[in-house]
Amino acid sequence: MIPEFVISAVLGIVVFGGLAFHDVIVDRIATVNRDYELADFEDMN
């Protein structure tokens, strides 16, 4: 039987890591989208 505090600690790490990873991905996507929009804008001028 696994102690409950071990389970909650692992779950906490997974959730926290997932949230941090999610923020990094969203940040990367936002940066890429902004770069594309800037490139499109420069092409129009």
PDB file of N, H, CA, C and O in Angstrom:
ATOM      1  N   MET A   1       0.847  -1.204   0.000  1.00  0.00           N
ATOM      2  CA  MET A   1       0.000   0.000   0.000  1.00  0.00           C
ATOM      3  C   MET A   1       0.882   1.253   0.000  1.00  0.00           C
ATOM      4  O   MET A   1       1.768   1.394   0.843  1.00  0.00           O
ATOM      5  N   ILE A   2       0.638   2.142  -0.930  1.00  0.00           N
ATOM      6  H   ILE A   2      -0.082   2.028  -1.614  1.00  0.00           H
ATOM      7  CA  ILE A   2       1.430   3.373  -1.036  1.00  0.00           C
ATOM      8  C   ILE A   2       0.876   4.406  -0.054  1.00  0.00           C
ATOM      9  O   ILE A   2      -0.336   4.618   0.000  1.00  0.00           O
ATOM     10  N   PRO A   3       1.747   5.048   0.720  1.00  0.00           N
ATOM     11  CA  PRO A   3       1.275   6.088   1.636  1.00  0.00           C
ATOM     12  C   PRO A   3       0.595   7.227   0.870  1.00  0.00           C
ATOM     13  O   PRO A   3       0.986   7.568  -0.246  1.00  0.00           O
ATOM     14  N   GLU A   4      -0.422   7.798   1.493  1.00  0.00           N
ATOM     15  H   GLU A   4      -0.739   7.521   2.400  1.00  0.00           H
ATOM     16  CA  GLU A   4      -1.220   8.807   0.799  1.00  0.00           C
ATOM     17  C   GLU A   4      -0.405  10.059   0.504  1.00  0.00           C
ATOM     18  O   GLU A   4      -0.593  10.689  -0.537  1.00  0.00           O
ATOM     19  N   PHE A   5       0.504  10.427   1.416  1.00  0.00           N
ATOM     20  H   PHE A   5       0.656   9.915   2.261  1.00  0.00           H
ATOM     21  CA  PHE A   5       1.280  11.659   1.174  1.00  0.00           C
ATOM     22  C   PHE A   5       2.186  11.511  -0.047  1.00  0.00           C
ATOM     23  O   PHE A   5       2.487  12.494  -0.724  1.00  0.00           O
ATOM     24  N   VAL A   6       2.619  10.281  -0.325  1.00  0.00           N
ATOM     25  H   VAL A   6       2.375   9.483   0.226  1.00  0.00           H
ATOM     26  CA  VAL A   6       3.451  10.059  -1.511  1.00  0.00           C
ATOM     27  C   VAL A   6       2.611  10.287  -2.771  1.00  0.00           C
ATOM     28  O   VAL A   6       3.059  10.921  -3.726  1.00  0.00           O
ATOM     29  N   ILE A   7       1.392   9.760  -2.752  1.00  0.00           N
ATOM     30  H   ILE A   7       1.028   9.245  -1.975  1.00  0.00           H
ATOM     31  CA  ILE A   7       0.499   9.919  -3.909  1.00  0.00           C
ATOM     32  C   ILE A   7       0.209  11.394  -4.146  1.00  0.00           C
ATOM     33  O   ILE A   7       0.282  11.873  -5.277  1.00  0.00           O
ATOM     34  N   SER A   8      -0.125  12.122  -3.064  1.00  0.00           N
ATOM     35  H   SER A   8      -0.185  11.733  -2.145  1.00  0.00           H
ATOM     36  CA  SER A   8      -0.464  13.539  -3.231  1.00  0.00           C
ATOM     37  C   SER A   8       0.759  14.336  -3.664  1.00  0.00           C
ATOM     38  O   SER A   8       0.634  15.292  -4.430  1.00  0.00           O
ATOM     39  N   ALA A   9       1.944  13.954  -3.182  1.00  0.00           N
ATOM     40  H   ALA A   9       2.046  13.178  -2.560  1.00  0.00           H
ATOM     41  CA  ALA A   9       3.158  14.659  -3.591  1.00  0.00           C
ATOM     42  C   ALA A   9       3.412  14.451  -5.087  1.00  0.00           C
ATOM     43  O   ALA A   9       3.724  15.398  -5.808  1.00  0.00           O
ATOM     44  N   VAL A  10       3.276  13.207  -5.545  1.00  0.00           N
ATOM     45  H   VAL A  10       3.022  12.437  -4.959  1.00  0.00           H
ATOM     46  CA  VAL A  10       3.489  12.910  -6.967  1.00  0.00           C
ATOM     47  C   VAL A  10       2.459  13.640  -7.814  1.00  0.00           C
ATOM     48  O   VAL A  10       2.795  14.222  -8.845  1.00  0.00           O
ATOM     49  N   LEU A  11       1.190  13.608  -7.374  1.00  0.00           N
ATOM     50  H   LEU A  11       0.917  13.135  -6.536  1.00  0.00           H
ATOM     51  CA  LEU A  11       0.136  14.299  -8.117  1.00  0.00           C
ATOM     52  C   LEU A  11       0.428  15.792  -8.176  1.00  0.00           C
ATOM     53  O   LEU A  11       0.247  16.424  -9.217  1.00  0.00           O
ATOM     54  N   GLY A  12       0.881  16.357  -7.055  1.00  0.00           N
ATOM     55  H   GLY A  12       1.029  15.844  -6.210  1.00  0.00           H
ATOM     56  CA  GLY A  12       1.201  17.784  -7.024  1.00  0.00           C
ATOM     57  C   GLY A  12       2.302  18.128  -8.011  1.00  0.00           C
ATOM     58  O   GLY A  12       2.224  19.134  -8.715  1.00  0.00           O
ATOM     59  N   ILE A  13       3.336  17.281  -8.060  1.00  0.00           N
ATOM     60  H   ILE A  13       3.399  16.463  -7.488  1.00  0.00           H
ATOM     61  CA  ILE A  13       4.452  17.519  -8.983  1.00  0.00           C
ATOM     62  C   ILE A  13       3.962  17.423 -10.431  1.00  0.00           C
ATOM     63  O   ILE A  13       4.322  18.245 -11.274  1.00  0.00           O
ATOM     64  N   VAL A  14       3.135  16.407 -10.708  1.00  0.00           N
ATOM     65  H   VAL A  14       2.842  15.740 -10.023  1.00  0.00           H
ATOM     66  CA  VAL A  14       2.631  16.223 -12.075  1.00  0.00           C
ATOM     67  C   VAL A  14       1.773  17.413 -12.485  1.00  0.00           C
ATOM     68  O   VAL A  14       1.930  17.946 -13.583  1.00  0.00           O
ATOM     69  N   VAL A  15       0.863  17.830 -11.599  1.00  0.00           N
ATOM     70  H   VAL A  15       0.736  17.397 -10.707  1.00  0.00           H
ATOM     71  CA  VAL A  15      -0.026  18.953 -11.927  1.00  0.00           C
ATOM     72  C   VAL A  15       0.786  20.231 -12.094  1.00  0.00           C
ATOM     73  O   VAL A  15       0.595  20.972 -13.058  1.00  0.00           O
ATOM     74  N   PHE A  16       1.696  20.488 -11.151  1.00  0.00           N
ATOM     75  H   PHE A  16       1.851  19.886 -10.368  1.00  0.00           H
ATOM     76  CA  PHE A  16       2.507  21.704 -11.230  1.00  0.00           C
ATOM     77  C   PHE A  16       3.373  21.688 -12.486  1.00  0.00           C
ATOM     78  O   PHE A  16       3.466  22.691 -13.194  1.00  0.00           O
ATOM     79  N   GLY A  17       4.001  20.555 -12.756  1.00  0.00           N
ATOM     80  H   GLY A  17       3.925  19.741 -12.180  1.00  0.00           H
ATOM     81  CA  GLY A  17       4.834  20.426 -13.954  1.00  0.00           C
ATOM     82  C   GLY A  17       4.007  20.603 -15.215  1.00  0.00           C
ATOM     83  O   GLY A  17       4.447  21.242 -16.170  1.00  0.00           O
ATOM     84  N   GLY A  18       2.806  20.034 -15.214  1.00  0.00           N
ATOM     85  H   GLY A  18       2.449  19.514 -14.438  1.00  0.00           H
ATOM     86  CA  GLY A  18       1.929  20.161 -16.375  1.00  0.00           C
ATOM     87  C   GLY A  18       1.549  21.610 -16.616  1.00  0.00           C
ATOM     88  O   GLY A  18       1.536  22.073 -17.757  1.00  0.00           O
ATOM     89  N   LEU A  19       1.236  22.337 -15.529  1.00  0.00           N
ATOM     90  H   LEU A  19       1.247  21.962 -14.602  1.00  0.00           H
ATOM     91  CA  LEU A  19       0.858  23.741 -15.663  1.00  0.00           C
ATOM     92  C   LEU A  19       2.033  24.556 -16.175  1.00  0.00           C
ATOM     93  O   LEU A  19       1.865  25.393 -17.062  1.00  0.00           O
ATOM     94  N   ALA A  20       3.221  24.322 -15.628  1.00  0.00           N
ATOM     95  H   ALA A  20       3.357  23.642 -14.908  1.00  0.00           H
ATOM     96  CA  ALA A  20       4.405  25.065 -16.053  1.00  0.00           C
ATOM     97  C   ALA A  20       4.696  24.761 -17.524  1.00  0.00           C
ATOM     98  O   ALA A  20       5.005  25.662 -18.304  1.00  0.00           O
ATOM     99  N   PHE A  21       4.593  23.484 -17.892  1.00  0.00           N
ATOM    100  H   PHE A  21       4.342  22.752 -17.258  1.00  0.00           H
ATOM    101  CA  PHE A  21       4.846  23.067 -19.274  1.00  0.00           C
ATOM    102  C   PHE A  21       3.826  23.716 -20.204  1.00  0.00           C
ATOM    103  O   PHE A  21       4.167  24.183 -21.290  1.00  0.00           O
ATOM    104  N   HIS A  22       2.563  23.738 -19.758  1.00  0.00           N
ATOM    105  H   HIS A  22       2.286  23.359 -18.876  1.00  0.00           H
ATOM    106  CA  HIS A  22       1.483  24.351 -20.541  1.00  0.00           C
ATOM    107  C   HIS A  22       1.767  25.830 -20.781  1.00  0.00           C
ATOM    108  O   HIS A  22       1.572  26.329 -21.889  1.00  0.00           O
ATOM    109  N   ASP A  23       2.228  26.532 -19.742  1.00  0.00           N
ATOM    110  H   ASP A  23       2.387  26.126 -18.842  1.00  0.00           H
ATOM    111  CA  ASP A  23       2.551  27.957 -19.881  1.00  0.00           C
ATOM    112  C   ASP A  23       3.667  28.149 -20.907  1.00  0.00           C
ATOM    113  O   ASP A  23       3.621  29.071 -21.721  1.00  0.00           O
ATOM    114  N   VAL A  24       4.669  27.271 -20.858  1.00  0.00           N
ATOM    115  H   VAL A  24       4.706  26.522 -20.197  1.00  0.00           H
ATOM    116  CA  VAL A  24       5.789  27.389 -21.801  1.00  0.00           C
ATOM    117  C   VAL A  24       5.293  27.201 -23.230  1.00  0.00           C
ATOM    118  O   VAL A  24       5.685  27.942 -24.132  1.00  0.00           O
ATOM    119  N   ILE A  25       4.420  26.199 -23.434  1.00  0.00           N
ATOM    120  H   ILE A  25       4.102  25.598 -22.702  1.00  0.00           H
ATOM    121  CA  ILE A  25       3.907  25.928 -24.785  1.00  0.00           C
ATOM    122  C   ILE A  25       3.084  27.104 -25.282  1.00  0.00           C
ATOM    123  O   ILE A  25       3.250  27.549 -26.418  1.00  0.00           O
ATOM    124  N   VAL A  26       2.181  27.615 -24.416  1.00  0.00           N
ATOM    125  H   VAL A  26       2.047  27.253 -23.494  1.00  0.00           H
ATOM    126  CA  VAL A  26       1.327  28.745 -24.816  1.00  0.00           C
ATOM    127  C   VAL A  26       2.192  29.954 -25.148  1.00  0.00           C
ATOM    128  O   VAL A  26       1.934  30.666 -26.119  1.00  0.00           O
ATOM    129  N   ASP A  27       3.215  30.177 -24.337  1.00  0.00           N
ATOM    130  H   ASP A  27       3.424  29.599 -23.549  1.00  0.00           H
ATOM    131  CA  ASP A  27       4.123  31.299 -24.565  1.00  0.00           C
ATOM    132  C   ASP A  27       4.839  31.142 -25.907  1.00  0.00           C
ATOM    133  O   ASP A  27       4.975  32.102 -26.665  1.00  0.00           O
ATOM    134  N   ARG A  28       5.292  29.929 -26.188  1.00  0.00           N
ATOM    135  H   ARG A  28       5.182  29.149 -25.572  1.00  0.00           H
ATOM    136  CA  ARG A  28       5.994  29.660 -27.452  1.00  0.00           C
ATOM    137  C   ARG A  28       5.066  29.891 -28.634  1.00  0.00           C
ATOM    138  O   ARG A  28       5.458  30.511 -29.623  1.00  0.00           O
ATOM    139  N   ILE A  29       3.828  29.391 -28.535  1.00  0.00           N
ATOM    140  H   ILE A  29       3.510  28.888 -27.732  1.00  0.00           H
ATOM    141  CA  ILE A  29       2.863  29.553 -29.628  1.00  0.00           C
ATOM    142  C   ILE A  29       2.563  31.031 -29.839  1.00  0.00           C
ATOM    143  O   ILE A  29       2.497  31.496 -30.977  1.00  0.00           O
ATOM    144  N   ALA A  30       2.382  31.766 -28.756  1.00  0.00           N
ATOM    145  H   ALA A  30       2.435  31.388 -27.831  1.00  0.00           H
ATOM    146  CA  ALA A  30       2.080  33.196 -28.865  1.00  0.00           C
ATOM    147  C   ALA A  30       3.241  33.918 -29.558  1.00  0.00           C
ATOM    148  O   ALA A  30       3.022  34.787 -30.401  1.00  0.00           O
ATOM    149  N   THR A  31       4.467  33.554 -29.199  1.00  0.00           N
ATOM    150  H   THR A  31       4.645  32.848 -28.514  1.00  0.00           H
ATOM    151  CA  THR A  31       5.638  34.189 -29.800  1.00  0.00           C
ATOM    152  C   THR A  31       5.699  33.881 -31.300  1.00  0.00           C
ATOM    153  O   THR A  31       5.963  34.768 -32.110  1.00  0.00           O
ATOM    154  N   VAL A  32       5.454  32.631 -31.658  1.00  0.00           N
ATOM    155  H   VAL A  32       5.239  31.910 -30.999  1.00  0.00           H
ATOM    156  CA  VAL A  32       5.491  32.233 -33.073  1.00  0.00           C
ATOM    157  C   VAL A  32       4.406  32.966 -33.848  1.00  0.00           C
ATOM    158  O   VAL A  32       4.658  33.473 -34.942  1.00  0.00           O
ATOM    159  N   ASN A  33       3.185  33.026 -33.282  1.00  0.00           N
ATOM    160  H   ASN A  33       2.981  32.615 -32.393  1.00  0.00           H
ATOM    161  CA  ASN A  33       2.090  33.725 -33.961  1.00  0.00           C
ATOM    162  C   ASN A  33       2.431  35.191 -34.163  1.00  0.00           C
ATOM    163  O   ASN A  33       2.154  35.754 -35.222  1.00  0.00           O
ATOM    164  N   ARG A  34       3.035  35.816 -33.148  1.00  0.00           N
ATOM    165  H   ARG A  34       3.260  35.358 -32.287  1.00  0.00           H
ATOM    166  CA  ARG A  34       3.381  37.230 -33.246  1.00  0.00           C
ATOM    167  C   ARG A  34       4.425  37.411 -34.353  1.00  0.00           C
ATOM    168  O   ARG A  34       4.359  38.371 -35.121  1.00  0.00           O
ATOM    169  N   ASP A  35       5.383  36.490 -34.430  1.00  0.00           N
ATOM    170  H   ASP A  35       5.436  35.711 -33.806  1.00  0.00           H
ATOM    171  CA  ASP A  35       6.417  36.580 -35.471  1.00  0.00           C
ATOM    172  C   ASP A  35       5.775  36.483 -36.855  1.00  0.00           C
ATOM    173  O   ASP A  35       6.140  37.234 -37.760  1.00  0.00           O
ATOM    174  N   TYR A  36       4.828  35.566 -37.024  1.00  0.00           N
ATOM    175  H   TYR A  36       4.532  34.956 -36.289  1.00  0.00           H
ATOM    176  CA  TYR A  36       4.164  35.410 -38.316  1.00  0.00           C
ATOM    177  C   TYR A  36       3.393  36.675 -38.674  1.00  0.00           C
ATOM    178  O   TYR A  36       3.440  37.137 -39.814  1.00  0.00           O
ATOM    179  N   GLU A  37       2.671  37.240 -37.680  1.00  0.00           N
ATOM    180  H   GLU A  37       2.633  36.865 -36.754  1.00  0.00           H
ATOM    181  CA  GLU A  37       1.896  38.449 -37.944  1.00  0.00           C
ATOM    182  C   GLU A  37       2.817  39.599 -38.334  1.00  0.00           C
ATOM    183  O   GLU A  37       2.494  40.382 -39.228  1.00  0.00           O
ATOM    184  N   LEU A  38       3.965  39.701 -37.663  1.00  0.00           N
ATOM    185  H   LEU A  38       4.227  39.065 -36.937  1.00  0.00           H
ATOM    186  CA  LEU A  38       4.916  40.757 -38.011  1.00  0.00           C
ATOM    187  C   LEU A  38       5.428  40.547 -39.435  1.00  0.00           C
ATOM    188  O   LEU A  38       5.558  41.500 -40.203  1.00  0.00           O
ATOM    189  N   ALA A  39       5.713  39.303 -39.776  1.00  0.00           N
ATOM    190  H   ALA A  39       5.607  38.529 -39.152  1.00  0.00           H
ATOM    191  CA  ALA A  39       6.217  39.007 -41.120  1.00  0.00           C
ATOM    192  C   ALA A  39       5.165  39.366 -42.166  1.00  0.00           C
ATOM    193  O   ALA A  39       5.492  39.959 -43.194  1.00  0.00           O
ATOM    194  N   ASP A  40       3.901  39.011 -41.913  1.00  0.00           N
ATOM    195  H   ASP A  40       3.635  38.530 -41.078  1.00  0.00           H
ATOM    196  CA  ASP A  40       2.825  39.342 -42.852  1.00  0.00           C
ATOM    197  C   ASP A  40       2.699  40.852 -42.996  1.00  0.00           C
ATOM    198  O   ASP A  40       2.536  41.369 -44.101  1.00  0.00           O
ATOM    199  N   PHE A  41       2.776  41.547 -41.879  1.00  0.00           N
ATOM    200  H   PHE A  41       2.908  41.127 -40.981  1.00  0.00           H
ATOM    201  CA  PHE A  41       2.619  42.995 -41.892  1.00  0.00           C
ATOM    202  C   PHE A  41       3.742  43.638 -42.713  1.00  0.00           C
ATOM    203  O   PHE A  41       3.505  44.576 -43.475  1.00  0.00           O
ATOM    204  N   GLU A  42       4.960  43.123 -42.549  1.00  0.00           N
ATOM    205  H   GLU A  42       5.152  42.361 -41.930  1.00  0.00           H
ATOM    206  CA  GLU A  42       6.094  43.677 -43.293  1.00  0.00           C
ATOM    207  C   GLU A  42       5.949  43.383 -44.786  1.00  0.00           C
ATOM    208  O   GLU A  42       6.347  44.198 -45.618  1.00  0.00           O
ATOM    209  N   ASP A  43       5.384  42.228 -45.128  1.00  0.00           N
ATOM    210  H   ASP A  43       5.060  41.566 -44.452  1.00  0.00           H
ATOM    211  CA  ASP A  43       5.184  41.901 -46.545  1.00  0.00           C
ATOM    212  C   ASP A  43       4.194  42.859 -47.194  1.00  0.00           C
ATOM    213  O   ASP A  43       4.347  43.215 -48.362  1.00  0.00           O
ATOM    214  N   MET A  44       3.173  43.282 -46.437  1.00  0.00           N
ATOM    215  H   MET A  44       3.048  42.993 -45.488  1.00  0.00           H
ATOM    216  CA  MET A  44       2.146  44.162 -47.012  1.00  0.00           C
ATOM    217  C   MET A  44       2.694  45.561 -47.287  1.00  0.00           C
ATOM    218  O   MET A  44       2.250  46.230 -48.220  1.00  0.00           O
ATOM    219  N   ASN A  45       3.645  46.000 -46.490  1.00  0.00           N
ATOM    220  H   ASN A  45       4.007  45.457 -45.731  1.00  0.00           H
ATOM    221  CA  ASN A  45       4.158  47.373 -46.668  1.00  0.00           C
ATOM    222  C   ASN A  45       5.090  47.463 -47.860  1.00  0.00           C
ATOM    223  O   ASN A  45       5.611  48.539 -48.157  1.00  0.00           O
TER     224      ASN A  45
END
